[in-house]
Amino acid sequence: MCPEVAVTARTRRVRFLSLAVFLVVAGLAVGGSLGTRQVVSDQERKLLHQRTDEAALYLSSVFGSIQGEMASISATAALSKADPKAFAADNLLLTKVPQGFKSIALVRLGPPTQLVATAGASITDLGSVRTTAVNQAYAARTKALTGALVATPLFDGTGGKDRRLGFAYYAPQLPGYAVYAEAQVQPSVQSPATAGQPFSELIAAVYAVPRVQADQLIAATGAAGHLPLRGHIASAKSQVGQGPSWLLVAKARRPLVGSVASFTPWAILMAGLLAAVLATAVVEVLSRRREYATQVADERTRELQQSLEDLAAAHEQLVRQERLAAIGELASSIGHELRNPLGVISNALYLLRGDIAKRPDDAADRHLATAEREVSAATVIVADLLEFARQRDPVITDVDITGLVDEVMTVLPPPAGIDIDRQLPNGPLSALADRDMLRQVVLNLLGNAYQAMPEGGRVTVAVSAEQSGVRISVADTGAGMTQDVKDNLFQPFFTTKARGIGLGLAVCKRIIDAHSGRIDVESAPGQGAEFIVTLPALRLPHQQPHVDESSVEVQA
Ligand code: ADP
């Protein structure tokens, strides 16, 4: 896997891990918060029901004590045989209106139903509404309910705005009579019924019927605008006397479980989310550190691998150089040994040619030419061996390239079947070079061109002055070369020939490099080959070879 892809994949893993940690911790926080909220709200609901039940009980007990008061008034009335005079203003019993009531009266049940005596805000007239209310209450409950407190239905007093609630008590000792107490209903005003402890924590509404019915609202502890109560509410029925039960609807003024408990789910949620953020940050930091460490380790490993590769290459190079040095020594001694005999053979051939010239003989002339060519080829090989082994610096002089190339072509004439196309300048062409070395280069290129065309062909030798320097090109129409051969051409001892030693082009390259020049090849299989040597124009090579000034002077 490439390093960038590995790093991207690792970074993605880190992001995923951080996200997963955040989601898990945040999920636990939300879960914990919801669970706690459920527990708290269950507790709240339980407490609300409890308080509502307590309030309903309180309501019943308040009216229980009213029933007691009205029973004692009835007993007094029975003792006086319902004599109105017994209810004079100084009779404390009847003139004492129960707390929360406006008026109280002794009523003889009809028809016609009549007021016997009244106290408090005096009831001057029973009126049809009250009569009906008292009689209906009585009739509805039957005589079996005597001795019981009965609430009359809520009715409108005078003017329609004055809503009233009546209570009737039918005393067993006083048949045909009822003690009647009446209260003005003002739901928003605090009344004894809703003034007790259980109501302090509740917003409550009390209806004189067992259901929520706006026109039967008799007491409310909150503003009337809140009604009917909504949201978390509880209701309880309260038995007031023997009438239909009343309905108490209540809602908590503030959380009954306490503010700490109700804040707990939010606290758990906030703490959990904070923990999630912190845990994610810690995971992120640790992961990044790990990622950084891994990156550094990867980098070091890569560097180490590179160093190992460099070391292996250096080692190979060293072995190669040592081998070349050994071969070089061998080449040098062979070269030395062969140079003299070759010189002698060459001289002998020269003398022989002089003799044959006196007595012309075609066959002898041909054989002599073959011998001369082979001796030249061998001389070139020996020169290559010595050049390769010696590795000397070039001795620069002003060289006439035209003359040099011309001379080489004379020394190394083409074998039979090969034509030479000479494209040389008309006059001398100067370049700064080591003459012997450059001669060796041209000899090698020309020799290779001949060898590339065993079936014959054409060699084009061209010399020209270019802007980049002096250009020497040797092109043939031979077999050409594959890319693989082109890649290895200049390696010492690389050869594809059965009798080749593979030093010619290596020596050429070394010589041209020492002149700060270039040697290029253009070739393809079956397309022939062209070797192009470019020598820099009148400029000393960068390797600062020794310049033989005396020689330059002589030339000048
Ligand atoms: P040698 O001639 O001893 O093989 P060289 O260094 O002169 O050594 O040449 C190396 C190789 O380059 C040759 O064996 C040959 O394969 C290839 N070569 C050189 N010159 C030519 C050419 N003109 N045409 C085709 N191949 C060539």
Residues whose N, C-alpha, C, O or C-beta is under 5 A from the ligand:
A	BS01	ADP	N448 A449 A452 G478 G480 M481 L489 F494 T495 T496 K497 G500 I501 G502 L503 G504 L505 A506 A529
